[in-house]
Amino acid sequence: MMTRSLALATAFLMLGSTALSAEVRGTIVRVDVQHKQVEVEVRSRGLRGQTVSIQIDGKTAIHFSRDAGQLSDLAAGQRVHVVYESRDGQRVAVSFNVRGGRPATAPPAATATANGVAGTLRHVDYTEREIIIVAPDPKSKDEKQIAVLVPESAKITKSDKALKFDDLKEGESVAVQFQMRDGKRTASAIEVGATTVKAASSPNSSRVERLRRVLQLVDALLQMADGMQEMQEQRK
């Protein structure tokens, strides 16, 4: 198995770098995305307790365990192992390895958000494939009208039997699962005759949860290995 030192040496040879390289371990205290600078409080020998400024350039490799990252993923409080080169009086990072997985990010705008509504069909527009549902307003005693687009991909059922959009009739009770797309409610499923919306479930949820736990275990083992190596370096 290739050791960490050998892997770093191989990386430097592949990069063809002639600059003198060094490494530090510590905790990020500040990230300046605009100027591409990261300040790290050093915990390794030589500069222990000092805060150093490290420059990021287009060739800097940023990793979270085994996942690639970018400058905007770095944040104060993260523990890092940095390999850098001295160029024109500045420390320029060759690699930035962050302990732990990539931080969670908000879902992209294109991702639909699931919702549901149950009520009575007030109007069915067969040409525009749009329905108007009258439902109680939980914030008041009044009723509210909700417009929902119904694409051809929407699943329409009644007593577990498939229906067509043209089979919908005004006055029927319906439960609709929809998603927000481009600011409009778009139905994914319509159940005629229902008075409550069934909770949407994912068949892969348990598998995803198991995978998440495995990744957490792997990350913990990697952090333990880094901690042991750091202790060995401090004893030298």
GIUR-V771366 format. One record per helix or strand of 3 or more residues. SS is the DSSP state (hx for helix, st for strand). FROM is the first residue (numbers start at 1). TO is the last residue. If there is no record, write none. Layout:
((SS	FROM	TO) (SS	FROM	TO))
This chain:
((hx	4	15) (st	21	32) (st	37	42) (st	51	55) (st	61	64) (hx	71	73) (st	79	87) (st	90	98) (st	114	125) (st	130	136) (st	143	149) (st	155	158) (hx	165	167) (st	173	181) (st	184	192) (hx	205	235))
